[in-house]
Amino acid sequence: MPRKHLVDKLPKDVRIIDYAPGEFKPLFVSSKDVEKVVIGWSKKTAANLRSQKKGPRYYLVGGTPYYRIEDLDEYFSRYLVKTTD
């Protein structure tokens, strides 16, 4: 019988920074700078999720984890809560 995976709850104040049209949007962000891109999501939370093999996809370059902005957006978009408004 397959094991059930518990989904970690996200902090309530997590949001990805919106970039204005024409503004430079980086392709990747290092794990130490991830909290500058995803407001309310700390680099320690990112590290904890990586150690558990959970969270958004990441890439290791020279031992430093990097996140693709699209992967962060996709990961946090999965947890959309639809409201009646």
C-alpha positions, 0 to 999 in steps of 0.5 A: 500500500503506498504511503500517504504524503503529508503536505507542509503548510505554507506560511500565510504571508508567502507571496512571489514578487511581481515584476513590472512590465519591462523590468528585469526578471532573473532566471535563477536565484541562489538559496541565500537570496530566495527570501528576497524573491519569495516574501515570507519564505526564509532561506532556512525553510528552503534548506529544510525542505531540500534536506527532506527532498520536498519543496520546489525543484532546485539546481546545484552549481558548485555546491550552491543550490539555485532555484529557477523563478518559474519553478518557485512560481509553479510550486507556490501556485499549487497551493491556491485557495479559492475563495467566494469573492 
